[in-house]
């Protein structure tokens, strides 16, 4: 029987995300105004500033979307794939692993047992920075080496992963 589960998780906005959005808006407003204010140097700069307004608005709208992140977890048989979706426009593959290779799985990542160890790469694909819905998985990946994956799967995704976990990891759940 084949298994295919897809889960889409939207990342919660942090204060840093709001600061990025504010900087984008301020920059898009300030650039045309600054160019138009230089009218005493050359009168044509006023027209260049007017010309920059629609381009600045488009650039702001385009960059504003990249602050909104979503993560997609896909379980296909014994493979877990985690993708990052930027502004519902671009998709980037974060990691693709075999579920059999998971060495340890911690359902509450805030306990910090796995996060206190050293890893060559940490893949942060969770809904929040802190919270009870974060899971941590330690895995050896051929590309990255020892890797810690922090993600927020729901019950359906965890149930799809369980048959492919090693018996020692499954007992720990």
Order of alpha helices (4+ residues) and beta strands (2+ residues): beta-alpha-alpha-beta-beta-beta-beta-beta-beta-beta-alpha-alpha
